[in-house]
């Protein structure tokens, strides 16, 4: 079972990101050696192992420290995983303000899950002032970067919700992009057949999760 982390005021049809599995191709000892050699990816992967208790003792505090180390080494996914831990207080006290900063930096690097998660924070006012227009922009960024949930979430706001002005052209564009990304609900909304078989379903699609 892959571990879901952040539960940000989730409603039907609104999600932060689909969970992804941790890599299991290296032993913890090998990952530790590479992490000590300042390889950010290895630090992040070892953090996931400690978070999930995969071949090591589960230790969320150790996981968070490894994500911190990975992020200091400028590994994008390590920073994303650290943001998840900070947002939900995993392995230590929550720090949503810093999580927002990390998500923002990752989103500017076109990390689709970070953009969508940032949209959720602004959409529901979790640790930041609620701002529908800001949320819509980050959802659009997520959609363009390849996250279909961002397409759905952005279309919802551009239908005139959360104080965002109705923009039917953007709704159509976001839903069309979501269908191109094989999101069945987007395809149904635009009256198109799903263009290709959907990917295998994840164990859960309503919570953000650690990304390997």
Beta strands, then each sheet from edge to edge (+ up, - down):
end
